[in-house]
Amino acid sequence: MKRLFAPAALLPHGWADDVLLEVADDGALAAVTPGAEPPAEAERLPGPVVPGVPNLHSHAFQRAMAGLAEVAGPADDSFWTWRQVMYGFLARLTPDDVGAIARLLYIDMLKAGYTAVGEFHYLHHGPDGTPYGDRAELSERVIAAARSAGIGITHLPVLYGNNGFGGAAPSDGQRRFLNSPDALLGLVDTLKSRHGANPDVAVGVAPHSLRATTPEALAAAVAGVPDGPIHIHIAEQTREVDECLAWSGTRPVDWLFDHHAVDGRWCLVHATHVTPAEAARLAISGAVAGLCPTTEANLGDGLFPVTDYAAAGGVMGIGSDSHITVDPAQEMRWLE
């Protein structure tokens, strides 16, 4: 057991003085004792200790396209034109590329103060959409990158099947993403069997969004992971909200709550455009609002109602998403 003694530490109930931290040989934090006398053999830390920050939303491969879209574009430049740039970029990536980009990103995350990452992984297949011989090939590259870098990972294979509400056919740019619910859950089972004994690797599922899945496919994916975690993009763009209303007569967050038992297993990413009533439903549920302020600013998404949501006891977390920057302090500064 390694013992560390900090003059102050930020604990769940707030700041505490004279904190003894006991770390097991496997690196797990075994005990935290505030108001302690420093043992003679303890290593004295020079300053306050704060918890590592979880990065709850990452698309690792996008780190390597940072800068490609951060230029002035045509007058109608938007999230949707950014997406086309992204499709063109990812069409060139090999498994070696995916692994190398992820490893460098995860090292950068650790340097910045992130100690765990939720990898929202939707790059599954070869450039022409053909599955690799091992359908988990690209997932394994990302998990190996996390293990090599030393960051904890919750790997979230993405269910993606459509190019719009109502089951619209996918585009060519989306062919590397596509899986049926059965194929996706088979991938999840494979990863759990391979990594279930590793406490630094968790596996969940991520229905990409209401627009990229059908209600039936979403229900199948959710049923396949009864204990979660479940992450989903939900209401990032006003166009997305408008199209959901046209399709269902209901806004995205309300639709999700009306059709699923949303609880603490869920993370609703980019819950940007919500009504006060939707924000209240989210706050009461215990689900996490996954906010990515630098990306949401960069893509002109809009502003989540943080003040009212926090006052209602809502749970929230941050993610660096497209990794234009990798800095938890900056994410929280933009959020505030």
C-alpha positions, 0 to 999 in steps of 0.5 A: 500500500502506498500512502500519500499525504495532501495538505488539502483535497477536494472530496465529495462533501467539499474541501478537507485538510490533512488528507491521507490517500492510500493507494493499492498496488494495482493503482486503485484508491483504497482509502481517503482519510481527512483530518489525519496525522501524516504517517512517517512513511507517507509521501507528502504532496506539495499542494492540494489534490483534486479528482481526475476529470472524466471526459464523458464524450469523445470521438477520438479520430476527430482529433486529427481533423482539428483545424480542417473546418476551423476556417471561414466557409460559405454563407450557409456554413453550418454543423451540416457542412462540417459533417461533410468535411468529417465524412471526407476525412474519415474515409481515409483512415486505416486501423493503424491511423485510428489507433495512433490518433487515439493513443496520442489523444488519450496521452493529451487528455491525461496531461490535461487532467482527464483520467477517464474517457467515454469513447462514443465510437461509430467508426466500425468498418472499412472505407467501403463499409465492409466489416473487418475480419474481426468486427471489433477491429477498430474498437480494439484499436481504441481500447488498446490505445487507452490501455497503452496511454493509461486512461480509463475507458468506457467504450460505447459502440454506436448504433447507426442505421439511418440518415434522418428521422423516419428511417431515411436511407444512409448516405455513402459517407455513413457506410463505415458506421452502419450496424444492425442492432443484432450486429451492434450487440454482438460487438458489445458482447465480444468486447465484454468477453475480452475485457470484462476482467479489466477494471479500467475498461467498461463497455456500454452502447450508444444509439447515435441519435433519434435521427440515425436510428428507428424506434425499433432499433433503439429499443433493441439496443437499449434492451441489450444493455439492461445495466447501461451505460447508454449514451445518445446525441439528443438535441444538438441542432435546431434543425434536428429539433424541427425535424423530430417535431415534423416526424413525431409531433414531439421534441427529442428529449420529450420523445425519449422520455415518453418511450424509454425509462430514462434514468442514471444509466443514460447520458444525453449528449448535447441536450442543447435545445430543451424547453424548461419542461424537458430540462426539468424531466432530465434533472429529475431522472438522474440521467447526465446532461453531457455538455461539450462547450467548446464543440457546441460553441465551435459548431454554433449549436447554442447554449444549454440552460445550465443555471436552471438545470443545476438549480433543479439538481440536474447532473451534468458532465463535460466532454471534449467531443471533437477535440478542437481543444483538450482542456477540462478547465476550458470546458468548465470555463465556457460552461460557466 
